[in-house]
């Protein structure tokens, strides 16, 4: 699924959030500050990636828990975060 040069391969997230339940790791997400170009402006953002939910928890609304990253984005001094999903991963 990571054909080409577009992936998190080699990237190290500055922050990782790991959710646990009685069965162990339930979900994971990482954040990495990057600059993206918006028009002629370079804008600092947090890319949210390395996202995973344990298969038995899929469909339960776990992605809404990504809101826990909001205070982290504030600490990182970024105006917003964004997530990308490569077509091959959908």
VEXPA-959167 format. One record per atom (N, C-alpha, C, O): residue in one letter; atom name; x negated, y negated, z. Coordinates in steps of 0.2 Angstrom, whole numbers, plus 2048, in hexadecimal, padded with zeros to 3 digits. Atoms other than C-alpha are relative to their C-alpha. Example, Ala and Ser with C-alpha at 12.3 -4.5 7.8 and 13.67 -1.06 7.14 Angstrom:
# residues 2
a,N,7FC,806,800
a,CA,7C2,816,827
a,C,7FC,7FA,800
a,O,7F7,7FB,803
s,N,804,806,7FF
s,CA,7BC,805,824
s,C,804,7FB,803
s,O,801,7F5,804
# end
This chain:
# residues 90
x,N,7FC,806,800
x,CA,800,800,800
x,C,7FC,7FA,800
x,O,7FF,7F4,7FF
x,N,804,806,7FF
x,CA,7F1,7F4,802
x,C,7FC,7FF,7FA
x,O,7F6,7FD,7FA
x,N,804,801,806
x,CA,7EC,7F3,7F0
x,C,7FE,7F9,7FF
x,O,802,7F5,801
x,N,802,807,801
x,CA,7E3,7E4,7EA
x,C,7FC,7FD,807
x,O,7F9,801,80A
x,N,804,803,7FA
x,CA,7DB,7D8,7F7
x,C,804,7FD,805
x,O,802,7F8,809
x,N,7FB,804,7FC
x,CA,7EA,7D3,801
x,C,802,805,806
x,O,807,808,805
x,N,7FE,7FC,7FA
x,CA,7EA,7DB,812
x,C,7FD,7FD,806
x,O,7F9,7F8,806
x,N,803,802,7FA
x,CA,7E5,7D9,824
x,C,7F9,804,801
x,O,7F6,804,806
x,N,806,7FC,7FF
x,CA,7D6,7E5,821
x,C,7FA,7FC,801
x,O,7F9,7F7,7FE
x,N,806,804,7FE
x,CA,7C7,7DE,82A
x,C,802,7FA,804
x,O,7FE,7F8,807
x,N,7FD,805,7FC
x,CA,7D2,7D1,832
x,C,801,802,808
x,O,803,808,809
x,N,7FF,7FF,7F9
x,CA,7D2,7D0,845
x,C,804,7FB,803
x,O,803,7F5,804
x,N,7FB,804,7FD
x,CA,7E1,7C9,84D
x,C,7FD,7FC,806
x,O,7FA,7FF,80A
x,N,802,804,7FA
x,CA,7DE,7BB,85A
x,C,804,802,806
x,O,802,802,80C
x,N,7FB,7FE,7FB
x,CA,7ED,7C1,864
x,C,804,806,7FE
x,O,805,807,7F8
x,N,7FC,7FA,801
x,CA,7F6,7D2,865
x,C,805,800,805
x,O,804,7FF,80B
x,N,7FA,7FF,7FB
x,CA,807,7D5,86D
x,C,802,807,7FF
x,O,803,809,7FA
x,N,7FF,7F9,800
x,CA,80A,7E7,872
x,C,806,801,805
x,O,805,7FF,80B
x,N,7FB,7FF,7FB
x,CA,81B,7EC,879
x,C,800,808,801
x,O,7FF,80C,7FD
x,N,800,7F9,7FE
x,CA,81D,7FC,883
x,C,807,801,803
x,O,80A,7FD,805
x,N,7FA,7FE,7FC
x,CA,82B,806,88A
x,C,7FE,807,803
x,O,7F8,809,803
x,N,802,7FA,7FD
x,CA,82C,817,893
x,C,7FC,805,7FC
x,O,7F9,809,7FF
x,N,803,7FC,804
x,CA,826,820,884
x,C,7F9,7FE,7FD
x,O,7F6,802,7FA
x,N,807,802,802
x,CA,816,816,881
x,C,801,7F9,7FC
x,O,806,7F5,7FD
x,N,800,806,804
x,CA,813,808,874
x,C,806,800,7FC
x,O,808,805,7F8
x,N,7FA,801,804
x,CA,823,802,86C
x,C,800,7FC,7FA
x,O,803,7FD,7F5
x,N,801,805,805
x,CA,81E,7F4,861
x,C,7F9,7FC,801
x,O,7F6,7FC,806
x,N,806,803,800
x,CA,80F,7EA,85C
x,C,800,7FA,7FB
x,O,803,7FB,7F6
x,N,801,806,805
x,CA,80B,7D9,853
x,C,7FA,7FD,802
x,O,7F8,7FC,807
x,N,806,804,7FF
x,CA,7FC,7CF,850
x,C,800,7F9,7FD
x,O,805,7F8,7F9
x,N,7FF,807,802
x,CA,7F9,7BD,84D
x,C,7F9,7FE,7FE
x,O,7F4,7FF,802
x,N,807,802,802
x,CA,7EA,7B5,843
x,C,801,7F9,7FD
x,O,806,7F8,7F9
x,N,800,807,802
x,CA,7E8,7A2,840
x,C,7FD,800,7F9
x,O,7F8,803,7F8
x,N,803,801,807
x,CA,7E6,79E,82D
x,C,803,7F9,7FE
x,O,807,7F6,800
x,N,7FD,806,803
x,CA,7E8,78F,822
x,C,803,802,7FA
x,O,801,807,7F6
x,N,7FD,7FF,806
x,CA,7F4,78F,814
x,C,801,7FA,7FD
x,O,801,7F4,800
x,N,7FF,806,804
x,CA,7F6,782,806
x,C,808,7FF,7FF
x,O,80B,803,7FC
x,N,7F9,802,801
x,CA,807,779,806
x,C,800,7FA,7FC
x,O,7FE,7F5,7FE
x,N,801,806,804
x,CA,807,76E,7F7
x,C,7F8,7FE,800
x,O,7F4,803,7FE
x,N,807,801,800
x,CA,7F6,765,7F9
x,C,7FD,800,807
x,O,7F7,7FE,808
x,N,802,800,7F9
x,CA,7F5,767,80C
x,C,7FE,807,802
x,O,802,80C,801
x,N,802,7FA,7FD
x,CA,7EC,775,815
x,C,803,800,807
x,O,802,7FB,80B
x,N,7FC,800,7F9
x,CA,7F7,77A,824
x,C,7FE,806,804
x,O,7FE,80C,801
x,N,801,7FB,7FB
x,CA,7F2,784,833
x,C,806,804,802
x,O,80B,801,804
x,N,7FA,7FC,7FE
x,CA,7FE,792,836
x,C,7FD,807,804
x,O,7F7,808,803
x,N,802,7F9,7FE
x,CA,7FE,7A3,83F
x,C,803,805,7FC
x,O,80A,805,7FB
x,N,7FD,7FA,804
x,CA,800,7B2,834
x,C,802,806,805
x,O,7FD,808,809
x,N,7FE,7FB,7FC
x,CA,80A,7BF,83D
x,C,7FF,807,7FC
x,O,803,807,7F7
x,N,801,7FA,803
x,CA,805,7D1,838
x,C,7FE,806,804
x,O,7FF,805,80A
x,N,801,7FA,7FD
x,CA,800,7E2,83C
x,C,806,802,804
x,O,805,805,80A
x,N,7FA,7FF,7FD
x,CA,812,7E4,841
x,C,802,807,800
x,O,802,80A,7FA
x,N,7FE,7F9,800
x,CA,818,7F5,846
x,C,805,801,806
x,O,805,7FE,80B
x,N,7FB,7FD,7FB
x,CA,827,7FD,84F
x,C,800,807,800
x,O,800,80A,7FB
x,N,7FF,7F8,800
x,CA,828,80F,855
x,C,806,802,7FC
x,O,80B,7FF,7FD
x,N,7FA,7FD,804
x,CA,833,819,849
x,C,807,801,804
x,O,80C,7FF,801
x,N,7F9,7FE,7FC
x,CA,840,81E,857
x,C,803,7F9,802
x,O,809,7F9,804
x,N,7FE,806,7FE
x,CA,842,80B,85A
x,C,803,7FC,7FA
x,O,805,7F6,7FC
x,N,7FE,804,805
x,CA,845,805,849
x,C,808,7FF,7FF
x,O,80C,804,801
x,N,7F9,801,800
x,CA,856,7FD,846
x,C,803,7FD,806
x,O,809,7FC,807
x,N,7FD,802,7FA
x,CA,858,7F7,858
x,C,7FF,7F9,801
x,O,800,7F6,807
x,N,801,807,7FF
x,CA,854,7E5,855
x,C,7F9,7FE,803
x,O,7F9,7F8,806
x,N,807,801,7FE
x,CA,842,7E6,85B
x,C,7FD,7FA,7FD
x,O,7F9,7F6,801
x,N,804,806,803
x,CA,83C,7D9,84E
x,C,802,7F9,804
x,O,7FE,7F4,803
x,N,7FE,807,7FD
x,CA,846,7CB,858
x,C,7FB,7FF,806
x,O,7FB,7F9,808
x,N,804,801,7FA
x,CA,83A,7CE,866
x,C,7F9,7FD,7FE
x,O,7F5,7FB,802
x,N,805,803,802
x,CA,82D,7C6,85B
x,C,800,7F9,803
x,O,7FB,7F5,803
x,N,7FF,807,7FD
x,CA,833,7B6,864
x,C,7FB,7FF,806
x,O,7F9,7FA,807
x,N,805,800,7FA
x,CA,827,7BB,872
x,C,7F9,7FC,7FD
x,O,7F5,7FA,801
x,N,806,803,803
x,CA,819,7B4,866
x,C,801,7F8,800
x,O,7FB,7F5,7FF
x,N,7FF,807,801
x,CA,820,7A2,866
x,C,7FC,7FC,805
x,O,7F8,7F8,803
x,N,804,803,7FC
x,CA,817,79D,876
x,C,7F9,801,7FE
x,O,7F4,7FC,7FF
x,N,807,7FE,802
x,CA,807,7A5,86F
x,C,7FE,7FB,7FA
x,O,7F9,7F8,7FA
x,N,801,805,806
x,CA,809,79A,85F
x,C,7FF,7F9,803
x,O,7FA,7F6,800
x,N,801,806,7FD
x,CA,80A,78B,86A
x,C,7F9,7FF,803
x,O,7F6,7FA,802
x,N,807,800,7FD
x,CA,7FA,790,873
x,C,7FB,7FF,7FB
x,O,7F6,7FC,7FC
x,N,805,800,805
x,CA,7F1,792,863
x,C,800,7FA,7FC
x,O,7FC,7F8,7F8
x,N,7FF,806,803
x,CA,7F7,781,85D
x,C,802,800,7F9
x,O,800,7FC,7F5
x,N,7FE,800,807
x,CA,7FF,786,84D
x,C,808,7FE,800
x,O,80B,7FF,805
x,N,7F9,803,801
x,CA,810,77E,847
x,C,805,806,800
x,O,80B,805,802
x,N,7FB,7FA,800
x,CA,818,78F,843
x,C,7FC,806,7FE
x,O,7F6,806,7FC
x,N,803,7FA,802
x,CA,814,7A1,83F
x,C,804,803,7FA
x,O,80A,801,7F9
x,N,7FC,7FD,806
x,CA,819,7AB,82F
x,C,7FD,807,800
x,O,7F8,809,802
x,N,802,7F9,801
x,CA,819,7BD,82B
x,C,800,802,7F9
x,O,805,7FF,7F5
x,N,800,7FE,807
x,CA,815,7C5,81A
x,C,801,808,800
x,O,7FF,80B,804
x,N,7FF,7F9,801
x,CA,81B,7D6,814
x,C,7FF,801,7F8
x,O,802,7FE,7F4
x,N,802,7FE,807
x,CA,813,7DD,804
x,C,806,804,7FD
x,O,809,808,801
x,N,7FB,7FD,804
x,CA,81F,7E3,7F7
x,C,800,808,801
x,O,805,80B,802
x,N,801,7F8,7FF
x,CA,817,7F5,7F9
x,C,802,802,807
x,O,803,808,808
x,N,7FF,7FE,7FA
x,CA,81B,7F5,80B
x,C,807,7FF,802
x,O,809,802,808
x,N,7F9,800,7FE
x,CA,82E,7F1,80B
x,C,803,806,800
x,O,809,806,801
# end
